[in-house]
Amino acid sequence: MKLFRRTLLVLLVVLLGWGWHERENLWAFPDIISAYTAKEYCSCRYVMNNDAEYCRGYVKQWLPTDRFSDDVVSKTITVIGMGRSNTAHWLGQRQGCRLQP
């Protein structure tokens, strides 16, 4: 039983050490979900001129998004996921879509 507890303790320390080492990447991860979804949907919908339903399926991920907004008039996509919001806007046929800062 002592060996089991020691092994768990060592694994916990290793996991915490790895988490501390990768803290910047782990902190950035939630932004990736909404940014990827907004940018790729915008490109699928307005650059490639695909159907909205097809593009929703194209960008669907294992981690769901909280809110999704497609403003067809301004060609702006806003996605909120994991507490972070990102917006992509269609600039034109030659420029494509860009994430807004």
Secondary structure, 3 states (H helix, E strand, C coil): CHHHHHHHHHHHHHHHHHHHHCHHHHHHHHHHHHHHHHHHHHHHHHHCCCCHHHHHHHHCCCCCCCEEEEECCCCEEEEEECCEEEEEEEEECCCEEEECC
